Amino acid sequence: LPQANALDAKVRKGEKSSVVVYYGQSRKDAGGDEHDRSDGDDHSEEAHIFRFQKSYRVFNACQIEGLPDSFFPDPEPVPEHPPSEPIPHMQAFFDAIDITTVFTGTEAYYLPPVDKVYMPSITRFQDPRNFYGVWAHELAHATKAPHRLNRDFGFSKFGNTSYAREEIVAELTSVFLGQTLGFTAHTLEMNAAYLHNWLRVLRSDKGAIFKHAADAQRACDYLIARSETGRAGGSVEAA
């Protein structure tokens, strides 16, 4: 509201705000000084890291009257991609990640004993962006391996809380990667339906979504880093 008022704008009567949450971490040195971890500075062994969440109530620009035209840019046309055909920059990103992917069958999954991701061919997806969203989800599962991020929520079987926690991390990772690569806007409905299913399992833990969003950000950062330094030609097998 203060920002809108400063621009001589006002929120339309009856509009409701939405809550956004900022998740971060700071460090406190032995001397008591606090530093936001977003600055990337090194910290001493005597520093203590603590995490925090801040919530804000916000309004979308479309809920506010009197804003300058710059708040309403013309949407860029979304390029159409033929069904079943790779999108070059997305394909290059995933191919460079050094986690083996085998394209076979009709199901997508990560198999820990062999440390491989299994994916259906892109030809089985009507929209290639859905293909990349699913691939991101399965690669996110692969980041939980002990030699990667070593993420463990305890004994896991379909439908239990440990399983749900890992599924939420994987799907949020897909959302975050999609924001980087450009497919989230096209898979958001699918993401939301998937997350809703597992959030029902975690209603007793109100902070779960924030904790697992942080896990997902770590997985996303890991995959981006691996892509940037990936082996030439990637790690892809065809069955």
C-alpha positions in Angstrom: 0.0 0.0 0.0 2.7 2.6 0.8 4.4 1.9 -2.5 1.1 2.4 -4.4 0.3 5.6 -2.5 3.7 7.0 -3.3 2.8 6.6 -7.0 -0.6 8.3 -6.5 -2.3 4.9 -7.1 -4.7 3.0 -4.9 -5.9 -0.6 -4.5 -9.3 -1.2 -5.9 -12.1 -1.6 -3.3 -12.8 -5.2 -2.4 -9.4 -6.6 -3.6 -7.7 -9.1 -1.3 -4.0 -9.3 -0.8 -1.9 -12.4 -1.1 0.9 -13.6 1.2 4.4 -14.1 -0.1 7.2 -15.5 2.0 10.9 -14.7 1.7 13.2 -17.4 3.0 16.8 -16.7 3.7 19.7 -17.2 6.1 22.1 -15.0 8.0 25.2 -15.5 9.9 26.2 -14.1 13.3 29.9 -13.8 14.0 31.4 -14.5 17.3 31.4 -10.8 18.0 27.7 -10.6 17.5 27.6 -8.9 14.1 24.9 -10.2 11.7 25.3 -10.5 8.0 22.8 -11.4 5.3 24.1 -14.6 3.6 22.9 -13.2 0.2 26.1 -11.2 0.0 28.2 -14.3 -0.6 31.0 -13.4 1.8 33.0 -16.1 3.4 32.4 -16.6 7.1 34.6 -17.8 9.9 34.3 -21.2 11.6 33.1 -19.3 14.7 30.1 -17.8 12.9 26.6 -19.2 13.4 24.1 -19.6 10.6 20.5 -19.1 11.3 17.5 -19.3 8.9 14.6 -16.9 8.8 11.3 -16.4 7.1 9.5 -13.1 6.4 6.0 -12.8 5.2 4.5 -9.9 3.3 1.0 -9.1 2.1 1.1 -7.9 -1.5 -1.3 -6.8 -4.3 -0.8 -7.5 -8.0 -0.5 -4.6 -10.3 -3.8 -5.5 -11.9 -5.5 -5.0 -8.5 -4.3 -1.4 -8.4 -5.7 1.7 -10.1 -3.5 4.6 -11.3 -0.2 2.8 -11.8 2.1 4.0 -14.6 1.9 2.1 -17.9 5.4 0.6 -17.1 3.7 -1.7 -14.6 1.7 -3.3 -17.4 4.2 -4.3 -20.1 2.9 -5.9 -23.3 3.3 -9.7 -22.9 5.9 -11.1 -25.2 4.4 -13.7 -27.6 5.1 -17.2 -26.5 6.9 -19.1 -29.3 5.1 -22.2 -30.3 7.1 -25.4 -30.4 6.0 -28.4 -32.4 4.8 -31.4 -30.3 7.4 -34.0 -29.6 10.3 -31.9 -30.7 13.1 -30.8 -28.3 13.5 -27.2 -27.4 17.1 -26.5 -28.1 18.2 -24.4 -25.0 16.3 -26.7 -22.6 17.6 -29.9 -24.2 21.2 -28.5 -24.0 20.7 -27.7 -20.3 19.6 -31.2 -19.4 22.0 -33.0 -21.6 24.9 -31.4 -19.9 24.0 -32.7 -16.4 26.2 -35.6 -15.5 23.4 -37.8 -14.1 22.6 -40.7 -16.5 19.2 -40.6 -18.1 17.8 -43.7 -19.9 14.9 -43.0 -22.3 12.7 -46.1 -22.4 9.2 -47.2 -21.5 6.2 -45.2 -20.4 7.1 -44.2 -16.8 9.4 -41.6 -15.3 11.4 -42.5 -12.2 14.8 -42.4 -10.5 16.3 -45.7 -9.5 18.7 -45.3 -6.6 20.4 -48.7 -6.8 21.8 -48.0 -10.3 21.8 -44.1 -9.8 19.9 -43.6 -13.1 16.9 -41.6 -14.2 14.4 -43.3 -16.5 12.2 -41.2 -18.8 9.7 -41.8 -21.6 10.7 -40.4 -24.9 9.8 -36.8 -25.7 7.5 -38.2 -28.4 5.1 -39.4 -25.7 4.5 -35.8 -24.6 2.1 -33.5 -26.4 3.9 -30.4 -25.1 7.7 -30.7 -24.9 7.7 -28.4 -21.9 5.9 -31.0 -19.9 8.7 -33.4 -20.8 11.3 -31.1 -19.4 9.2 -30.5 -16.3 9.0 -34.3 -15.6 12.7 -34.7 -16.4 13.6 -31.9 -13.9 11.4 -33.7 -11.3 13.3 -37.0 -11.7 16.7 -35.3 -11.7 15.7 -33.6 -8.5 15.2 -37.0 -6.9 18.7 -38.0 -8.1 20.2 -35.1 -6.1 19.2 -36.9 -2.9 21.9 -39.5 -3.4 24.6 -39.6 -0.6 27.4 -38.5 -3.1 25.3 -35.5 -4.1 23.2 -33.6 -1.6 22.6 -36.6 0.8 18.9 -35.7 1.4 17.1 -38.2 3.6 13.7 -37.9 5.2 13.7 -41.4 6.7 12.0 -44.6 5.7 9.9 -44.0 2.6 7.0 -45.8 1.1 4.3 -44.6 -1.2 1.9 -42.3 0.6 3.8 -41.9 3.9 5.2 -38.5 5.1 8.8 -39.2 4.2 7.7 -40.0 0.6 5.5 -36.9 0.5 8.4 -34.7 1.7 10.7 -35.9 -1.1 8.0 -35.5 -3.7 7.4 -31.9 -2.7 11.1 -31.2 -2.9 11.3 -32.8 -6.4 8.2 -30.9 -7.7 9.4 -27.5 -6.3 12.8 -28.1 -7.9 10.9 -28.6 -11.2 9.1 -25.3 -10.7 12.4 -23.4 -9.8 14.2 -24.9 -12.8 11.3 -24.0 -15.0 11.6 -20.4 -13.9 15.2 -20.4 -15.1 14.6 -22.3 -18.4 11.1 -20.9 -19.3 8.7 -23.8 -18.9 7.0 -23.1 -15.5 4.3 -20.8 -17.0 3.2 -23.7 -19.1 3.4 -26.4 -16.4 2.2 -24.4 -13.4 -1.3 -26.0 -13.3 0.3 -29.5 -13.4 2.7 -28.5 -10.7 0.0 -27.1 -8.4 -2.2 -30.2 -8.7 0.8 -32.4 -7.9 1.9 -30.3 -4.9 -1.7 -30.2 -3.6 -1.8 -33.9 -3.4 1.2 -34.2 -1.2 0.6 -31.1 0.9 -2.5 -32.8 2.3 -0.1 -35.3 3.9 1.9 -32.6 5.6 -0.9 -30.5 7.1 0.4 -31.2 10.6 3.7 -29.5 9.8 2.9 -25.9 8.9 6.5 -25.1 8.2 7.1 -28.0 5.8 6.6 -26.1 2.6 9.2 -23.5 3.6 11.7 -26.1 4.7 11.3 -28.1 1.5 11.4 -25.0 -0.6 14.9 -24.5 0.8 15.7 -28.1 0.0 14.4 -27.6 -3.5 16.5 -24.5 -4.0 19.6 -26.4 -3.1 18.7 -29.1 -5.6 18.0 -26.5 -8.3 21.3 -24.8 -7.6 23.1 -28.2 -7.8 21.6 -29.1 -11.1 22.3 -25.7 -12.6 25.9 -26.0 -11.4 26.3 -29.5 -12.9 24.8 -28.3 -16.2 27.3 -25.5 -16.4 30.2 -27.8 -15.9 28.7 -30.9 -17.5 30.5 -33.4 -19.6 30.4 -32.8 -23.3 27.6 -34.8 -24.8 25.9 -35.3 -21.4 25.0 -38.6 -19.8 22.2 -40.0 -21.9 21.4 -43.6 -22.9 18.8 -44.8 -25.3 17.2 -48.2 -24.6 
